[in-house]
Amino acid sequence: MLLSASLTICLLPLLAVWPALANDLNPCKFGQPCWPSTDEWTAFNHTLGGKLVNARPSAAPCHGADFNEAACESASTNLLNGVWRAENPGALQDLCELPKPLFFFAYF
């Protein structure tokens, strides 16, 4: 009983900051209402001297209106190539985005 009460008291402050933590865990992404408009993006980029990079997912050429067979093949071929990923904004080295079989074998 004492452990349960102590745990409850310790976790109460977490409830107060949970909304902020949840926002940090789920950052704003392209296409969401929180994402800046093209005009806002351009204005912000201007304040930074044009240094912003409009990163696109590396597999974007493999889907929808952005489909490009050659670019898709390049993205597929270089999925695990760290040098290629480093040179392509949006091709982050996040193994969680890999298909499950590749994710598993990436560690072995």
N, C-alpha and C positions, 0 to 999 in steps of 0.2 A: 504494500500500500504506500509506504514511504517512497519507494523507488518510482512508482507511478506518478505520485504528486510531484516529485522532483523533476521527473522527465517532462511533465506537463509545463511546469514553471520555466524550464529551460527552453522549451520549444515555442512558448508564447511570443517572444520577440520575432521569431521566424515568420509567424503569421502576419506581423505588421509589415515586413519587407517582402513578402512573397510576391505581390503584384510586380514590384520592380525586378525581382529575380526572374520571374516568368518572362518579362519583356526582354531581358538580357539573353535568355535561353532561346527566344523566338524573335530574332531581329527582323526588321522590316525587309521584305524582298520585293524584287521587281514584280509589278502587276498588282500589288496590294495597295489599298487606298493610302497608306502611309508613305508610299514611295513618291519621291519628288517628280513633279511634271517635267517635261522637256525644258520649259522656260526656267524653272527653279534650278534644275541641274546645270543648265548653261550659265546662269547667273552665279551659282556657287563655284563652278569651275573657273569662271572669270576671276573671282576673288582669290583663287589659288594659282593664278597665272597659267591656267590651262593644264594643270598637272593631273586632273582626275582621269581615270581610265574607266571607260564604260565596259566593264568585264561581262562577258557572256559565258554561259556554261560551255565547256569544251565540246559537248555532244549536241549543241544547238543545231549545227548543220545536218544532223541526222533526223530532224523532226520538223513537221509542219511546213509553214511558209518559208522557213530558213533552209529547207533541204538542199544540200549540195553534195553530190555523190563523192567527189574527190576530197572535199574537206571532211566529210563523214568518215571516209576510209582512213584518212590521216589521223583523225581523232581516235578511231578504233584501234589502229595499229600502234599508236603511241600512248595508249591508256596507262601503261605502267612505266613509261619513259620519263624519269624525273627531270631531265634536261629540257625535254619538249614541254612538259607541264610548267616548268619555271619560266619559260619564254612566252607562254600564252596566258595572259590574264584570264581568269575564269576557270582555268584547268588546275584547280587547287589540288594539292596532294592530300586528299582526304580519303583514306581507304574505305570509309563507310559508304561512299557513293559507288563503289565497285559492285558489280554483280556478285552475289553470295559465293559462287565457286572461286572467282578470282580473289575475292576478299580473303577467303580461307587460305588459298595457296600463296598469297602475297607475303605471309608471315613465315613460310617454310621453304 
